[in-house]
Amino acid sequence: MLNRKVFAQLEQWFKSGIRKAAFLDGARQVGKTTAVRELARRLFDNFVEVNFIKTPMAKQAFDGDLDTKTIVRNLSVMGFGPFVKGNTLVFFDEIQECPNARTAIKFLVEEGEYRFIESGSLLGANYKGGSDGSEVVSSYPVGFETRMNVYPLDFEEFLWACGINGDVIDVLRECYRKLTPVPQFVHERIMGYFRQYLIVGGMPEAVQTFVTEDDFGKVEAVHRDIIASYRDDISKYAGRDKTLAKRVFDAIPSQLAKQDKRFVLAELEKGASRRKYEDPTQWLIDAGDAYYSFNTTNFELPFSSYENRKLYKLYMVDTGLVSHMMLKGMQFKVLNGDISVNEGALAENYVATELSSKGMDLHYYDKKSKQELDFILEEDGAITILEVKSGTAYRQHASLNAAIRTFPDRIGRAIVLCGSNVEKSDGIIYLPFYMTMFM
């Protein structure tokens, strides 16, 4: 069993005593169902799991009155249970297939006889109706849910899976905090794990396969199946946008392999427009399959006020999936130290996923193709710059230097993420890639 941070979040939700349902949001196959089952194992004597895709008949339990007594009776007749008041966790998985169950959460929570968790993509309801093509009309239980975002394993969780104990991670964290070099043998070892993470990524099945089998070929097979399932989801839920959404999804790795990494619609088809592709791209964002990073042409806070939403980059939810789609047999180069393959796309995608998993919106700075900065963040009312340098020439950063000269009073920290050890020189902080997990 992989140790996940979401376990602690769920335990906190349960122990808080707040009578709300937990709603787990996130891309497919990131471990939502496993997390709920683990919570049930730890804290409940009774666990009822209702998966509306595996057992479509269960939707009929919500066709009549939506009070607890009626729903529990209907589910019990269908073979679900036992339902023991005060000590049962009820899990509605793939809840997008049964909008009435989502509506019922308000009443189930108010009556307070059981604890409820929901999970699943809401795309079927939000976009085109149910997967069977039917129209969906539902009332969402605003105020009766605690939403939790679930992501693939971040790098710290990957280290846990590889057997790296908390004491080692505490050493890394202290070096980050004090800006002191990591002991060199520790740095080299962690960079080795980092290169593995770029290939394996954080999808739980891929990580579990890697740590138990130590076979990259088997990891590749897992990635292949996950990508196929994502494309199937697009076909199932994206309705009339499915062709364009697939086109965007399949193009993300190649667009990241460019030097500027900006997503250019004209490279998908001649005459492609933002208007045509906006909804299909947003579908992927809402599904959790990808992340936007919007351009901001003003080096000022708040970034949202200066976004140019016509200019953006797209990152995939998992770097392992990017690796599978992009490298085509070149993974050994990364494992042997060449992180700069394909213009360092893997390293930049890694940084994007780490920041996104912490709830950060992504932005990059680029004003008329000058002073392009990979990531800009807000920290304590100032702007932090993150430049991702995957090659050996990580001290060459003309755009960063220009930004420091131009905006000295607006910059809190100027950071270069690279393969080198911790160092500070001329006001610039050099951090190894893996320290992104502490930001």
NUNU-521870 format. One record per residue (C-alpha): x, y, z; chain. Coordinates in Angstrom, 3 decimals. Last residue first. Layout:
REM NUNU-521870
{{X, Y, Z}, A} ...
This chain:
REM NUNU-521870
{{7.793, 25.324, -2.153}, A} {{9.158, 22.193, -0.479}, A} {{8.448, 19.759, -3.337}, A} {{10.321, 22.070, -5.730}, A} {{13.393, 20.859, -3.867}, A} {{13.654, 17.936, -6.302}, A} {{14.887, 20.154, -9.092}, A} {{18.116, 21.042, -7.277}, A} {{18.171, 24.670, -6.152}, A} {{20.226, 27.627, -7.327}, A} {{19.259, 30.874, -5.603}, A} {{20.144, 34.117, -7.375}, A} {{21.218, 37.193, -5.403}, A} {{24.700, 37.258, -6.897}, A} {{25.259, 33.597, -5.973}, A} {{23.311, 31.244, -3.732}, A} {{23.935, 27.525, -3.913}, A} {{22.064, 24.279, -3.377}, A} {{23.359, 21.359, -5.457}, A} {{23.198, 21.099, -9.232}, A} {{20.573, 19.430, -11.417}, A} {{18.673, 22.651, -11.984}, A} {{15.939, 24.903, -10.666}, A} {{17.051, 28.534, -10.865}, A} {{15.407, 30.774, -8.302}, A} {{14.945, 34.533, -8.039}, A} {{13.202, 35.345, -4.761}, A} {{11.137, 38.299, -3.607}, A} {{11.087, 40.274, -6.827}, A} {{9.061, 43.481, -7.060}, A} {{11.696, 46.057, -6.011}, A} {{14.388, 44.746, -8.368}, A} {{12.095, 44.851, -11.404}, A} {{14.244, 45.759, -14.431}, A} {{17.664, 44.547, -13.280}, A} {{16.290, 41.352, -11.761}, A} {{14.134, 40.771, -14.863}, A} {{17.161, 41.185, -17.130}, A} {{19.155, 38.639, -15.140}, A} {{16.273, 36.166, -15.320}, A} {{15.965, 36.661, -19.065}, A} {{19.719, 36.201, -19.559}, A} {{19.877, 32.920, -17.687}, A} {{23.201, 31.169, -18.292}, A} {{24.162, 29.614, -14.980}, A} {{22.242, 26.432, -15.871}, A} {{24.599, 25.647, -18.737}, A} {{24.684, 21.927, -17.836}, A} {{21.185, 21.288, -19.102}, A} {{17.760, 21.105, -17.444}, A} {{17.416, 24.751, -16.488}, A} {{13.975, 25.606, -15.120}, A} {{13.646, 29.280, -14.128}, A} {{11.401, 30.001, -11.181}, A} {{10.729, 33.649, -10.358}, A} {{9.157, 34.645, -7.055}, A} {{7.039, 37.773, -7.014}, A} {{6.297, 39.597, -3.768}, A} {{3.273, 39.752, -1.481}, A} {{4.405, 36.934, 0.751}, A} {{5.070, 34.604, -2.174}, A} {{3.341, 35.071, -5.533}, A} {{4.628, 32.848, -8.292}, A} {{6.252, 33.279, -11.694}, A} {{7.143, 30.292, -13.855}, A} {{9.245, 29.844, -17.018}, A} {{10.423, 33.437, -17.424}, A} {{10.620, 34.955, -20.915}, A} {{12.585, 38.211, -20.802}, A} {{11.607, 39.194, -24.326}, A} {{9.162, 37.435, -26.622}, A} {{6.866, 40.489, -26.721}, A} {{6.494, 40.383, -22.949}, A} {{6.766, 36.881, -21.569}, A} {{6.062, 35.938, -17.990}, A} {{4.739, 32.521, -17.051}, A} {{1.737, 31.676, -14.935}, A} {{0.455, 28.603, -13.115}, A} {{-2.285, 28.618, -10.490}, A} {{-1.059, 27.045, -7.267}, A} {{-3.071, 24.414, -5.413}, A} {{-0.090, 22.517, -4.020}, A} {{-0.533, 19.756, -6.601}, A} {{-0.307, 22.472, -9.253}, A} {{3.174, 23.464, -8.100}, A} {{4.474, 19.893, -8.238}, A} {{2.773, 19.245, -11.583}, A} {{4.243, 22.369, -13.199}, A} {{7.733, 21.605, -11.884}, A} {{7.547, 18.101, -13.375}, A} {{6.340, 19.480, -16.718}, A} {{9.415, 21.720, -16.768}, A} {{11.725, 18.802, -16.057}, A} {{10.067, 16.574, -18.642}, A} {{10.166, 19.220, -21.378}, A} {{13.888, 19.815, -21.005}, A} {{14.256, 20.805, -24.642}, A} {{13.375, 17.314, -25.855}, A} {{16.210, 15.757, -23.852}, A} {{17.688, 18.101, -21.216}, A} {{17.403, 15.582, -18.374}, A} {{20.451, 13.705, -19.673}, A} {{21.567, 11.941, -16.486}, A} {{21.689, 8.233, -17.229}, A} {{18.021, 7.753, -16.365}, A} {{17.127, 10.541, -18.792}, A} {{19.075, 8.944, -21.631}, A} {{17.603, 5.532, -20.762}, A} {{14.136, 6.956, -21.435}, A} {{14.917, 7.341, -25.139}, A} {{12.640, 4.504, -26.256}, A} {{9.770, 6.622, -27.531}, A} {{10.515, 9.787, -25.566}, A} {{7.322, 11.779, -25.924}, A} {{4.210, 9.756, -25.170}, A} {{5.756, 7.636, -22.410}, A} {{7.653, 10.567, -20.909}, A} {{4.552, 12.743, -20.937}, A} {{2.673, 9.966, -19.125}, A} {{5.440, 9.766, -16.531}, A} {{5.270, 13.544, -16.111}, A} {{1.686, 13.340, -14.892}, A} {{-1.140, 15.859, -15.124}, A} {{0.062, 17.083, -18.515}, A} {{1.203, 20.640, -19.090}, A} {{-0.320, 23.183, -21.447}, A} {{1.276, 26.551, -22.174}, A} {{-0.598, 29.760, -22.760}, A} {{-1.139, 32.838, -24.914}, A} {{-4.729, 33.754, -25.765}, A} {{-5.480, 33.989, -22.066}, A} {{-3.315, 37.079, -21.696}, A} {{-3.406, 37.331, -17.944}, A} {{-2.805, 40.731, -16.352}, A} {{-5.453, 40.845, -13.641}, A} {{-4.926, 37.165, -12.799}, A} {{-1.270, 37.895, -12.063}, A} {{-2.159, 39.941, -9.001}, A} {{0.450, 41.287, -8.857}, A} {{2.769, 42.827, -11.417}, A} {{5.281, 41.841, -14.091}, A} {{2.856, 42.727, -16.844}, A} {{2.659, 40.512, -19.925}, A} {{1.159, 37.547, -18.132}, A} {{0.989, 34.306, -20.031}, A} {{-1.225, 31.560, -18.766}, A} {{-0.101, 28.150, -17.540}, A} {{-2.966, 25.719, -18.035}, A} {{-2.928, 22.266, -16.506}, A} {{-3.885, 18.913, -18.048}, A} {{-5.770, 15.678, -17.412}, A} {{-7.700, 17.000, -14.412}, A} {{-11.018, 16.492, -16.197}, A} {{-11.648, 20.218, -15.825}, A} {{-8.418, 21.019, -17.649}, A} {{-9.144, 18.498, -20.401}, A} {{-12.643, 19.931, -20.918}, A} {{-11.134, 23.430, -20.916}, A} {{-9.145, 22.390, -23.955}, A} {{-12.259, 21.154, -25.759}, A} {{-14.104, 24.378, -24.812}, A} {{-11.346, 26.753, -25.965}, A} {{-10.522, 24.982, -29.229}, A} {{-12.868, 26.677, -31.661}, A} {{-12.707, 30.098, -30.019}, A} {{-8.926, 29.930, -29.793}, A} {{-8.796, 29.439, -33.541}, A} {{-7.313, 26.842, -35.863}, A} {{-6.694, 28.219, -39.358}, A} {{-4.507, 25.328, -40.453}, A} {{-4.582, 22.506, -37.955}, A} {{-2.804, 21.459, -34.793}, A} {{0.278, 23.641, -35.297}, A} {{-1.966, 26.684, -35.669}, A} {{-3.136, 26.055, -32.125}, A} {{0.213, 27.011, -30.655}, A} {{0.862, 25.799, -27.102}, A} {{3.908, 27.656, -25.820}, A} {{6.813, 25.396, -24.960}, A} {{9.368, 28.145, -25.868}, A} {{12.044, 25.644, -26.918}, A} {{9.628, 23.132, -28.345}, A} {{9.257, 19.703, -26.712}, A} {{6.280, 20.955, -24.723}, A} {{4.298, 21.244, -27.962}, A} {{5.190, 17.647, -28.823}, A} {{4.035, 16.413, -25.414}, A} {{0.725, 18.372, -25.482}, A} {{-0.339, 17.331, -28.993}, A} {{-2.201, 14.124, -28.069}, A} {{-4.389, 15.942, -25.562}, A} {{-5.172, 18.795, -27.971}, A} {{-6.226, 16.420, -30.778}, A} {{-8.197, 14.309, -28.331}, A} {{-10.100, 17.410, -27.195}, A} {{-10.762, 18.378, -30.825}, A} {{-12.289, 15.005, -31.650}, A} {{-14.227, 14.813, -28.382}, A} {{-15.842, 18.247, -28.533}, A} {{-19.183, 16.911, -29.794}, A} {{-19.571, 14.860, -26.651}, A} {{-16.657, 15.168, -24.238}, A} {{-17.819, 12.361, -21.950}, A} {{-17.321, 8.975, -23.585}, A} {{-14.822, 9.831, -26.308}, A} {{-12.727, 11.854, -23.895}, A} {{-12.958, 9.060, -21.358}, A} {{-11.676, 6.600, -23.971}, A} {{-8.672, 8.860, -24.572}, A} {{-7.956, 8.834, -20.868}, A} {{-8.296, 5.030, -20.786}, A} {{-5.796, 4.657, -23.642}, A} {{-3.378, 6.939, -21.800}, A} {{-3.739, 4.814, -18.679}, A} {{-3.190, 1.565, -20.586}, A} {{-0.003, 2.829, -22.239}, A} {{1.311, 4.135, -18.940}, A} {{0.792, 0.726, -17.328}, A} {{2.609, -0.981, -20.210}, A} {{5.473, 1.484, -19.836}, A} {{5.759, 0.566, -16.160}, A} {{6.040, -3.068, -17.199}, A} {{8.928, -2.182, -19.510}, A} {{10.491, -0.087, -16.778}, A} {{10.876, -3.171, -14.611}, A} {{11.719, -2.752, -10.957}, A} {{8.838, -5.167, -10.259}, A} {{7.614, -4.089, -6.814}, A} {{8.748, -0.463, -6.739}, A} {{8.039, 0.151, -10.425}, A} {{4.668, -1.567, -10.530}, A} {{3.526, 0.374, -7.470}, A} {{4.691, 3.622, -9.068}, A} {{2.869, 2.884, -12.340}, A} {{-0.308, 1.853, -10.521}, A} {{-0.193, 4.981, -8.367}, A} {{0.267, 7.463, -11.233}, A} {{3.228, 9.508, -10.013}, A} {{5.749, 9.611, -12.829}, A} {{7.812, 6.592, -13.870}, A} {{10.135, 8.372, -16.300}, A} {{10.616, 11.713, -14.544}, A} {{10.447, 9.847, -11.244}, A} {{13.466, 7.759, -12.184}, A} {{15.408, 10.938, -12.863}, A} {{14.368, 12.243, -9.453}, A} {{15.432, 9.007, -7.785}, A} {{18.912, 9.468, -9.202}, A} {{18.844, 13.117, -8.132}, A} {{18.097, 11.853, -4.621}, A} {{21.214, 9.663, -4.660}, A} {{23.435, 12.420, -6.008}, A} {{22.200, 14.875, -3.400}, A} {{22.694, 12.360, -0.586}, A} {{26.273, 11.682, -1.717}, A} {{26.894, 15.420, -1.914}, A} {{25.607, 16.343, 1.516}, A} {{22.893, 18.896, 0.634}, A} {{24.247, 22.405, 0.247}, A} {{22.915, 25.142, 2.558}, A} {{20.045, 27.421, 1.668}, A} {{18.744, 27.420, 5.263}, A} {{15.198, 26.346, 4.416}, A} {{16.174, 24.170, 1.469}, A} {{18.938, 22.507, 3.461}, A} {{16.438, 21.906, 6.271}, A} {{13.987, 20.332, 3.830}, A} {{16.648, 18.025, 2.423}, A} {{17.635, 16.887, 5.921}, A} {{13.952, 16.367, 6.771}, A} {{13.617, 14.217, 3.645}, A} {{16.425, 11.992, 4.911}, A} {{14.816, 11.692, 8.338}, A} {{11.439, 10.933, 6.778}, A} {{12.575, 7.671, 5.264}, A} {{13.408, 6.906, 1.650}, A} {{11.830, 3.516, 0.946}, A} {{11.065, 3.965, -2.748}, A} {{7.387, 4.560, -1.992}, A} {{8.331, 7.314, 0.451}, A} {{10.483, 8.893, -2.247}, A} {{7.511, 8.797, -4.623}, A} {{5.392, 10.515, -1.977}, A} {{7.984, 13.304, -1.843}, A} {{8.018, 13.506, -5.628}, A} {{4.278, 13.978, -5.901}, A} {{2.045, 10.939, -6.248}, A} {{-0.694, 11.633, -8.796}, A} {{-3.213, 14.233, -7.673}, A} {{-6.305, 14.277, -5.474}, A} {{-8.222, 17.490, -4.889}, A} {{-10.440, 17.543, -1.840}, A} {{-13.870, 19.165, -1.763}, A} {{-15.830, 19.280, 1.466}, A} {{-19.484, 18.974, 0.508}, A} {{-22.795, 20.140, 1.998}, A} {{-22.547, 23.855, 1.267}, A} {{-23.637, 23.522, -2.344}, A} {{-25.337, 20.179, -2.871}, A} {{-25.542, 20.313, -6.691}, A} {{-29.036, 20.282, -8.168}, A} {{-29.468, 18.035, -11.156}, A} {{-30.758, 17.920, -14.698}, A} {{-28.812, 15.625, -16.994}, A} {{-29.907, 14.938, -20.551}, A} {{-29.337, 11.371, -21.667}, A} {{-26.425, 10.418, -23.895}, A} {{-25.688, 7.136, -22.121}, A} {{-22.537, 8.679, -20.654}, A} {{-24.731, 11.194, -18.862}, A} {{-25.238, 14.773, -20.010}, A} {{-23.047, 16.751, -22.377}, A} {{-20.880, 19.109, -20.387}, A} {{-21.190, 19.432, -16.629}, A} {{-22.993, 16.160, -15.999}, A} {{-20.688, 13.830, -17.913}, A} {{-17.751, 15.943, -16.856}, A} {{-18.375, 15.417, -13.165}, A} {{-15.429, 13.068, -12.877}, A} {{-15.711, 10.734, -9.950}, A} {{-15.754, 10.545, -6.198}, A} {{-18.218, 10.973, -3.397}, A} {{-17.727, 10.291, 0.302}, A} {{-20.527, 9.930, 2.837}, A} {{-20.761, 9.405, 6.585}, A} {{-23.955, 7.812, 7.954}, A} {{-26.989, 8.778, 10.059}, A} {{-26.614, 12.536, 9.657}, A} {{-30.056, 13.524, 8.368}, A} {{-28.513, 16.675, 6.939}, A} {{-25.801, 14.693, 5.149}, A} {{-28.266, 12.406, 3.391}, A} {{-30.493, 15.346, 2.462}, A} {{-27.727, 17.371, 0.848}, A} {{-26.165, 14.262, -0.684}, A} {{-29.390, 13.539, -2.591}, A} {{-28.475, 15.902, -5.436}, A} {{-25.260, 14.002, -6.062}, A} {{-27.190, 10.740, -6.025}, A} {{-29.694, 12.236, -8.476}, A} {{-26.815, 13.025, -10.829}, A} {{-26.043, 9.295, -11.203}, A} {{-23.276, 8.641, -13.730}, A} {{-21.242, 11.593, -12.443}, A} {{-21.082, 9.702, -9.158}, A} {{-18.312, 7.470, -10.448}, A} {{-17.948, 6.231, -6.859}, A} {{-20.534, 6.825, -4.141}, A} {{-18.883, 5.709, -0.905}, A} {{-20.899, 5.109, 2.249}, A} {{-18.952, 4.963, 5.507}, A} {{-20.841, 3.207, 8.277}, A} {{-20.564, 3.574, 12.038}, A} {{-23.292, 5.938, 13.257}, A} {{-26.185, 3.942, 11.826}, A} {{-25.203, 0.508, 10.575}, A} {{-25.880, -0.012, 6.855}, A} {{-24.836, -3.525, 5.887}, A} {{-24.772, -3.037, 3.011}, A} {{-25.519, -3.230, -0.680}, A} {{-27.511, -6.177, -2.015}, A} {{-30.019, -4.427, -4.287}, A} {{-32.646, -4.567, -1.541}, A} {{-30.156, -2.779, 0.722}, A} {{-29.700, -0.029, -1.870}, A} {{-33.434, 0.615, -1.987}, A} {{-33.806, 0.617, 1.796}, A} {{-30.829, 2.945, 2.187}, A} {{-32.305, 5.332, -0.396}, A} {{-35.767, 5.347, 1.175}, A} {{-34.542, 5.844, 4.742}, A} {{-32.004, 8.507, 3.767}, A} {{-34.475, 10.756, 1.980}, A} {{-34.243, 11.199, -1.790}, A} {{-37.736, 10.046, -2.781}, A} {{-37.862, 8.134, -6.054}, A} {{-35.300, 7.489, -8.796}, A} {{-32.326, 7.361, -6.410}, A} {{-32.197, 3.571, -5.886}, A} {{-32.521, 3.227, -9.672}, A} {{-28.956, 4.428, -10.065}, A} {{-27.789, 1.237, -8.357}, A} {{-28.721, -0.718, -11.514}, A} {{-25.645, 0.796, -13.147}, A} {{-23.394, -1.449, -11.019}, A} {{-19.852, -1.168, -12.418}, A} {{-20.480, 2.361, -13.673}, A} {{-22.436, 3.585, -10.653}, A} {{-19.880, 2.279, -8.179}, A} {{-21.500, 1.940, -4.757}, A} {{-19.153, 1.100, -1.907}, A} {{-20.593, 0.405, 1.547}, A} {{-18.132, 0.197, 4.425}, A} {{-18.860, -0.941, 7.961}, A} {{-16.519, -1.055, 10.951}, A} {{-15.004, 2.284, 10.067}, A} {{-11.716, 4.057, 10.858}, A} {{-8.698, 2.363, 9.352}, A} {{-10.232, 0.099, 6.723}, A} {{-12.716, 2.779, 5.671}, A} {{-9.922, 5.310, 5.262}, A} {{-7.983, 2.801, 3.161}, A} {{-10.998, 2.191, 0.936}, A} {{-11.391, 5.918, 0.417}, A} {{-7.746, 6.360, -0.559}, A} {{-7.887, 3.419, -2.983}, A} {{-10.899, 4.964, -4.714}, A} {{-9.153, 8.305, -5.206}, A} {{-5.829, 6.851, -6.371}, A} {{-4.783, 8.955, -9.369}, A} {{-6.535, 6.633, -11.816}, A} {{-8.795, 9.247, -13.384}, A} {{-7.996, 12.897, -12.859}, A} {{-9.033, 14.674, -9.706}, A} {{-11.851, 15.491, -7.331}, A} {{-12.678, 13.700, -4.107}, A} {{-15.904, 15.001, -2.560}, A} {{-16.157, 14.602, 1.192}, A} {{-19.702, 14.752, 2.503}, A} {{-20.346, 17.302, 5.190}, A} {{-21.181, 16.904, 8.838}, A} {{-18.056, 18.490, 10.262}, A} {{-16.814, 16.199, 13.038}, A} {{-13.223, 17.203, 12.423}, A} {{-12.186, 13.560, 12.869}, A} {{-13.563, 12.516, 9.498}, A} {{-12.147, 15.416, 7.493}, A} {{-8.790, 15.088, 9.270}, A} {{-8.709, 11.389, 8.412}, A} {{-9.440, 12.249, 4.789}, A} {{-6.646, 14.793, 4.627}, A} {{-4.205, 12.375, 6.281}, A} {{-4.989, 9.703, 3.694}, A} {{-4.639, 12.326, 0.932}, A} {{-0.938, 12.528, 1.724}, A} {{-0.446, 9.048, 0.307}, A} {{1.494, 6.020, 1.558}, A} {{1.471, 3.315, -1.105}, A} {{0.000, 0.000, 0.000}, A} 
